[in-house]
Amino acid sequence: MRAWRSSSPYGAVGVYIGGNARSCAQPRLTRSWVRSVSAMGWKLIPIYVGSQSPCVTAARKRQYAIDPADARIEGTQQAEDAVRAATALGMAAESPVYLDVEAYDTDSASCTDPVLDFTAAWSDTLRDRGYLSGFYSSADSGIEQIEGSRAAGSQDVPDVMWFAHWNVAPTIYGEPALPAGYWRPHRRIHQYTGNTSQTYGGYTLNVDQDLIDAPVAIVP
């Protein structure tokens, strides 16, 4: 982190703070690590990989499907878990936590309704606990669905939208799935490439690249 901070063009990094669908353990992600990298000047983006759509594209994520009958209960419980994780890491109230919802089939309500119900409860609970609700997904699945919910009048939508739309120019307000008049100012992140190997300061990492104009963790 020190080598990349001094030699790369990057200033922020995503950290996976929890969730039942998180791909691997994070034993080095501790309160002291958060303080240390924050002192270097890094901004941190807390990510929570919770339950997924019953129609998630990635086969390895299907075991973590949202139960449609309990979607709101799961959303509430996992938001509370996310707040506990953020608090334990020293990320203060008013920090965002971004729910990672991987790409999924949107052809039927049985695929989309559980995500909308889960995310509504997630957002309400995070706000009740003093945190911001963030939401990450592909532009043509989760992002499109949340925007449709907002357009239909829902008030239970996330505060910040992080959309994955790869292999296009980085943009904050040019994403077709999101009308330019909403989620602004400073309420958007665009992930525009993925799985890119880059070397700085003698260290090679495989990264996803993002353009960020959004809240990050508050580390007192």
N, C-alpha and C positions, 0 to 999 in steps of 0.2 A: 504493500500500500504506500509506503514511503517512497519507493522508487518510482512508482507510477504517478504519484502526486507531483513529484518534482520534474518529470520528463514527459508526461502524456498531456493531451489536451483536455482530459476529463476532470470534472470537479465533483461528481456525485456517483454513488454506487448503490445498487440495490442489495438489501440484506434480507434473507429469508428467516423471519423471526419465529415462524411456527406454522401449524396447520397439519391436519391428518394426511394430506396429500403431498406434503413437502418431500422432495425426492431423497434427501439424505440428511443425516444429523449434522448439526453445526456446533461441534464442541468448542471451537475457538471463538464463537460469537458470544461474548460475555460483556458485562457492564464495563469492565476495564478496557476491553478492546474498543467498544463504542466511544469511550472517552478519549482513548489514544488516537484513533483515526480522525475523530472530530477535531482534536487539537492540531492535527496535521493540516486541517482545512477541508477535509472531505465532508460533503453533505450526504446524509444517509436516507435511503428510501425504504421504509419498512414494508415487507411483503409477507402476506399470510396466504398459504396455499391450502385452502379449506376444501370442503366437499364440492363436487363437480356436477355438471349437468348429467342426467341419466344417459344422455346421448353424446358424451364427450368423445372427441375424435381419437385421442391417444388411448390405446388399449390398456396401457399400464395404469391409467387413472380411473378406469371403470369400476374398480373395487371401492372407490370413494364416492359413489353416486349419492346425490341428495335423495332422501326418502320423500317423495312428493307429499305424503300425508303429514310429515313433520318438518317441512322445509323452513317454516318460520321459527320453530323451536330450535332447529339446528343453526339457523342464522344467528339467533340470539346467543346461544351457547358458545358458538365459535367466535363471535365478536367479543364476548366477555373473556374468552381465552386469549384472544389477540391483545386485549388491553392489559391482561396480566403479564403477557410476554413483553410487551413494550415497556411497561412499568419496571419490570425486573431488569431490563437493559438500560434503564435510565432515560428513556424517551418520554418527555413530559407531556402533560395534557396540551391539547391543541396541535399535537403532532398528527399526521395522517397515518393510517394503516391501509395498505392497498390489498384488496382481496384479489387473488390470482384465479381467474376462471378461464381455463384453457378452451380452445376452439371446440365448438359442438354443432351438431345438426340442428337447424332451426326450422325444419319443415313441419313440425307438429307441436301443439301446445304441451304435450307430455314431455317434450324436450326443453321447452322454453319457460313454462310457468314455474317449475321448481326453482330455476335460477332467479327469476324475478321475485318470487316470494322470499327466498333465502336472502337475496341482496337487500330487499326492503327491510327485513328484520336486522340484518347486519348493519345497515346504515343508521337506522333508528337507535340501535343499542350503542354503537360507537359514539354517536352524538350525545346520547344521554350520559355517557361516561366521560365526556369532555374531549373526545378525540374527533378527528375528521375521518369521514368515510371515503376511502379511495377504491377504485375499481379498475382492474386490468383485464383486458380480453382482446381477442382479435376484432378488427373493425367490422367484419362481416358476420359476426355471431353475437357475442355478449354486448359489444358496444352498440351495435344496431338495435338490439333488443331493449337495452336500457333507454336509449334515445326514444324508441317507440313508446315506452312506458311514460317517459316525461311528457312527450307530445300528447299523450292521452289524458294527462292531468295528474299523474301520480306525484306526490310530494315526497315519497320515500326513496328517492334516487340518491346515488352517491354525490359527494361534494366535489370530487376530483375524478377525471376520466383519463385513463392511460390506455391508449389504443395502439395495437400492433398492426401495422400495415407496412410490410417489408418491400424492399426494392423499389421504393419511390423516393422522391426528394423529401428531406425533413420538412415538416410543416406543423404548425400549431393550430391554425384556423382554416387550413385548406382541406381537411379530411371530409370527404363526401358523406360519410356516415353521421357526422355531427354538424348541425347548423352552426354557423359562425357566431350567432348571437347568444349561445348558451355555454355554460361552463367557462366563464371568464369573469374577471381577469385572473391570471395565474392559477388556472384550474385544469391544465392539460399537460400530458406527456405523450410524445410520439415515439414509439419504437419502430425504427425504419430499416434496420438490418438485424440479422441474427446469425449466431454461430460463426463469428468472425475472429480469426486468430490475429492478435496484434502483439508487438514486442516493444516495450519501453523500459529503459533503465536496466536492460539485461534480463527482463522477465517476460515470458510469453504467456498470455491468457487468452482464453476463448470467451468472447464477450458478445452481448447484444448491444447495439448502439441506440441511444435515445436522445431526443431533443426535449429538454425539460423546462417548463414554465409552470411550476406547481409547488405546493408546500412540501417540505422535507421534515425529517425528525428534528424536534427541538431537544437539544442536549445541553442542559444547564452547565 
